[in-house]
Amino acid sequence: MEVNDLSLEEKVAQMFMFGINDSNTDGILNLIKNNKIGGVILYKKNYNTYEEMLNLIKKLKDANSSNKIPLFIAIDEEGGRVNRLPKEFINIKSIYQVSQLNDKNLIKEHARIISDILVSSGINMNFSPVLDIYNNSSSNVLISRCFSSNKDVVADFGVEYMKTMQNNNLIPVVKHFPGHGCTKKDSHIFLPLIINYKEILTKHIKPFEHAIKNDCDAIMVSHIVIRKLTKLLPTSLSKVFIKKYLREEYDYNNLVITDDIRMHPVNLLYKYISLRKAFSGENDIVLFKYRENDEQTINKVIEMVRKNKISEEKINSSVSRILRIKEKYNINDNIDIVGCNITEANKAIQELNDKLNI
C-alpha cells in the first residue's frame, strides 16, 4: 500500500488512535468501519475477563476487515502498577523490581512474557518500555515504572527490553520523551513546567537517543512545558521541539505519537489549538480518549488540510511512516486470534516473580 493509493480522508484517519472509554464499543466500531481510523488503544475497564478481551479485539479486527489498512491495536502493559491484563493473569512484577537484580536475562524474560501474551491475543503495539529516569524529584506516577535513576542503566536495559519486544513481533513505543523523570508533576493532572532545560538535554533525553540508535519504531511524546525550548506549548504540541530534538538532532524517521491530548491539563489549556498543533507538527499519530461525535473531530482535521491550515505534504509523510511500520510487522486483521494459554502464562510470570525474592 502506498500513500498515493489513499484519499485525503483515509490518510488523515490513519493518524487517529482512540482509546475506548468503557465497555460500549459502538462508537469506536463505527469510526473503524466508516472513517477507517488507524488504531485503537485498550484500557482495563474495557473488559472483565480474558474471554471478553479477546472478543473485543476480534470485534475491532472484524470491523476493519474490509478496509485497506490494518489496525494498530495497542495497550499499556508494563507490569507492576500499570497492568492492563484481565483478572485471570497474575500481575507480573514491575520493571524497577526486575532491574534491581542487574540481570539482562531477567529484563528480556519480563519483555518476552508480556510480548507472548499480547501477540497471541491479537495486540500488535505496546506503550512500553518507560525510558524515564527516576530521581527524588520525579512524580509519584513514575514510582516503580522506571528501570533506574541511572541514565546509562535506563538506556541499556530499556534497549534490551525494546529489542525483545521487536523480536517477538510486538511494536514497542518508548516513552515519555524527552523524559518525565525531571518533574514532580503528574501530567494527567497538572501541566509540568521545566525550568532547567539543560538537565533534559544532558540527562533525561539520553535513553531515547540510545533507543533511536538501536532502531526504535515509535516514541511517545509527553505533555511537559520546557520554557526555553517549547515556549508556552507542551512538548507534544511543539513542532519546533520535536523537529529539532527528534527529527534533526537524531535523524529519527519513525513514528512519533502524542500522549493523550485529552488529558485534563492539555484539554483545559490548549483546547482550541491542540487539534491543529498536534496534526500540523511532527507527530504521526495523535492519541485521544474517545468521545461521542468524534467523527466530527476527524472531519475538522480533514477540513484544516483542505484549507491549508495543515500541510497535506506533512500528512503524507506521517502516513508513509505508519504504513511502513504496519508492513514491517506484517499486521493483518484477517488472521484468527488464538489467545494464549493462561495456565502456562501464569506459570512463567510466577517463576519470574519468584526469582525476585518478593
Secondary structure by P-SEA (a helix, b strand, c coil): cccccccaaaaaaaabbbbbcccccaaaaaaaacccccbbbbcccccccaaaaaaaaaaaaaaacccccccccccccccccccccccccccccccccccccccaaaaaaaaaaaaaaaaaaccccccccccbbbccccccccccccccccaaaaaaaaaaaaaaaaaacbbbbbcccccccccccccccbbbbbcaaaaaaaccaaaaaaaaaacccbbbbcccccccccccccccccaaaaaaccccccccccbbbbcccccccccccccccaaaaaaaccccbbbbcccccaaaaaaaaaaaaaaccccaaaaaaaaaaaaaaaaaaccccccccccccaaaaaaaaaaaaaaacc
